[in-house]
């Protein structure tokens, strides 16, 4: 099991390093572009017709890539308030079971979204779907979203295995519940 944890932590650290930085740089760049567009619009009276679509497209893509990083930190699709309350009341086995359930549910849910994304991408390419300004194709956006969901599925599955192993070892009696601001 030690080798599994090493591989799991390696995968998670690479995802955090690569996608975390990529998402951050993309978000900074698109924010600067949006500010430049505001200046262009209200000071110079001109805009790129595709500017608004580019900002929306890039921001949502940045978030889509970052969702698996939030899952690594167990900060996405969590029910930490319920788990903290149950843990405080002494329902340690229930908390351990719920962590397992949440991990497998997230994995199955995001895996199913990733699986169905293929037909969406294929259809989007087939009909030549574009953004509102008709400047950008939509299939790259759908592809980026499916990458984010697919990686979130992988991370949640790794966490499911970790949670099962932790439950079997009895760690749920002594572990502290991760606190998160997301509920």
LINGI-V598284 format. One record per residue. N is the residue number from 1. RES is the residue in one small letter. PSI is psi in radians with two decimals (999 if undefined). Layout:
# LINGI-V598284
N;RES;PSI / N;RES;PSI
This chain:
# LINGI-V598284
1;x;-0.42 / 2;x;-0.70 / 3;x;-0.60 / 4;x;-0.79 / 5;x;-0.65 / 6;x;-0.80 / 7;x;-0.77 / 8;x;-0.81 / 9;x;-0.60 / 10;x;-0.80 / 11;x;-0.82 / 12;x;-0.68 / 13;x;-0.65 / 14;x;-0.72 / 15;x;-0.80 / 16;x;-0.77 / 17;x;-0.91 / 18;x;-1.01 / 19;x;-0.55 / 20;x;-0.83 / 21;x;-0.76 / 22;x;-0.79 / 23;x;-0.73 / 24;x;-0.82 / 25;x;-0.68 / 26;x;-0.75 / 27;x;-0.71 / 28;x;-0.81 / 29;x;-0.77 / 30;x;-0.54 / 31;x;-0.76 / 32;x;-0.69 / 33;x;-0.73 / 34;x;-0.71 / 35;x;-0.70 / 36;x;-0.68 / 37;x;-0.65 / 38;x;-0.80 / 39;x;-0.79 / 40;x;-0.72 / 41;x;-0.86 / 42;x;-0.29 / 43;x;-0.80 / 44;x;-0.23 / 45;x;0.31 / 46;x;2.64 / 47;x;2.80 / 48;x;2.33 / 49;x;-0.49 / 50;x;0.01 / 51;x;-0.80 / 52;x;-0.73 / 53;x;-0.68 / 54;x;-0.72 / 55;x;-0.84 / 56;x;-0.84 / 57;x;-0.86 / 58;x;-0.68 / 59;x;-0.79 / 60;x;-0.61 / 61;x;-0.70 / 62;x;-0.79 / 63;x;-0.72 / 64;x;-0.65 / 65;x;-0.50 / 66;x;-0.25 / 67;x;-0.53 / 68;x;-0.47 / 69;x;-0.69 / 70;x;-0.55 / 71;x;-0.64 / 72;x;-0.69 / 73;x;0.08 / 74;x;0.71 / 75;x;0.14 / 76;x;2.35 / 77;x;0.77 / 78;x;2.84 / 79;x;0.97 / 80;x;-0.59 / 81;x;-0.74 / 82;x;-0.78 / 83;x;-0.70 / 84;x;-0.70 / 85;x;-0.82 / 86;x;-0.69 / 87;x;-0.71 / 88;x;-0.54 / 89;x;-0.05 / 90;x;0.21 / 91;x;1.09 / 92;x;-0.70 / 93;x;-0.71 / 94;x;-0.72 / 95;x;-0.79 / 96;x;-0.75 / 97;x;-0.73 / 98;x;-0.63 / 99;x;-0.72 / 100;x;-0.81 / 101;x;-0.81 / 102;x;-0.75 / 103;x;-0.79 / 104;x;-0.61 / 105;x;-0.81 / 106;x;-0.73 / 107;x;-0.81 / 108;x;-0.76 / 109;x;-0.91 / 110;x;-0.53 / 111;x;-0.69 / 112;x;-0.64 / 113;x;-0.68 / 114;x;-0.73 / 115;x;-0.75 / 116;x;-0.25 / 117;x;-0.50 / 118;x;-0.81 / 119;x;-0.57 / 120;x;-0.76 / 121;x;-0.78 / 122;x;-0.78 / 123;x;-0.72 / 124;x;-0.70 / 125;x;-0.75 / 126;x;-0.77 / 127;x;-0.09 / 128;x;0.67 / 129;x;2.36 / 130;x;2.91 / 131;x;3.10 / 132;x;-0.63 / 133;x;-0.06 / 134;x;0.42 / 135;x;-0.68 / 136;x;2.46 / 137;x;2.61 / 138;x;-0.38 / 139;x;-0.59 / 140;x;-0.61 / 141;x;-0.80 / 142;x;-0.65 / 143;x;-0.79 / 144;x;-0.73 / 145;x;-0.73 / 146;x;-0.59 / 147;x;-0.81 / 148;x;-0.78 / 149;x;-0.70 / 150;x;-0.77 / 151;x;-0.60 / 152;x;-0.65 / 153;x;-0.79 / 154;x;-0.81 / 155;x;-0.78 / 156;x;-0.62 / 157;x;-0.72 / 158;x;-0.70 / 159;x;-0.57 / 160;x;-0.83 / 161;x;-0.74 / 162;x;-0.71 / 163;x;-0.71 / 164;x;-0.80 / 165;x;-0.73 / 166;x;-0.67 / 167;x;-0.73 / 168;x;-0.67 / 169;x;-0.31 / 170;x;0.31 / 171;x;-0.35 / 172;x;-0.29 / 173;x;-0.45 / 174;x;-0.26 / 175;x;2.56 / 176;x;2.55 / 177;x;2.34 / 178;x;2.28 / 179;x;2.37 / 180;x;2.70 / 181;x;-0.29 / 182;x;2.40 / 183;x;999
